[in-house]
């Protein structure tokens, strides 16, 4: 999937995560901010990478501000932000890549 425009999903509320995607500059850049970065940073990064890989996103800037979200919440926020960034505004194909 190709990120066409900047998009955001999620909130900065407790137990949530705010994910922002933007068109990349030829690479995949992931920035994570979290109060539990030292404990769970590797897992958060792995979760974000897994979703981006499944959706075939390889050129984007992704920013995650984690407020203690569970993996399932992070996955949903990344998917939603990517879909919005690709111009998909309804009937999200949750859990899978577009075919």
N, C-alpha and C positions, 0 to 999 in steps of 0.2 A: 504494500500500500504506500502511496506517496502522500506525504503531508503537504497540503496546499496552503494552509493558513494556520495562524495561531489559534489554539483552542484550549479550554480549561474544563476540568471536571473535578468535582469534589468541593469540600469546604475546609476551613481551618478550625472546625469544631473538634472537640476531644473525641478520640477513637475514629477519626476520619483522616483522609489524606487529600491534598489538593495537587492535581497533576496538570502540568502545562506542557503542551507540545508545540513546537514551531518547526518550520521547514529548516532542514539542516544545510550544511555547507560541504556536503560530500561524505560526511561521517556521522556516526551515531554518538551523541554526547549525552550523558546522563548525570544529572546533579541531584544529590539527595541531601535534604536537611531533615534531621530528626533528633528529638531529645533522647532517643534510645539508639542512636547511630552506633555507639561502641558495642552495644549488646547485639543488635539485630541488623546492622548495616549490610552485612554480606547477604543475609536472607532477603532483605528488601531489594537490593540490587539484582539478585538472582531472579526474584519474582518479576521485576520490571523487564529484565532481559528476556525471560521466558515468554511473556505476553508479546513483546515487540517481535521476537523471533517467529512466534506462531502467526502473527499478523503480517509477517514479511516486511517489517519496517526496518530499513537499514540506513536511512538518511534523515536524521531529525535531531532536534535539541529537545531533551525531555528533562523537566524539572519536577521533583517530587518534594513536597513539604508534608512530612508525616507527623501526625499528631497522635500516634499510638494505634494506628489502624491494623487490623488483621490482614493476613495475606489475601483473603478473598475480597476484601474491600479495595486493596491496592490493585488487584487484578481488574476489578470492575472499573475503577477510576482510570486506569491506563487505557483499557479498551475504549471507554466512552470518549476520552480525550482524543484518541487516535481517530475514531469514527467521525467525530466532529471536525477534526483537522483535515479529514479527507472529504468533507462536504456531505457526509451522511447525516441527515437530521432526524430521521425516524426509521422505524423497523430495524433497529440495530441487530446485527447477526451475532448476538451474545455467544461467547464461548468458542467462536471459530472464525477462520479467515473467510473472506469473500471468495467465492468461486465463480 
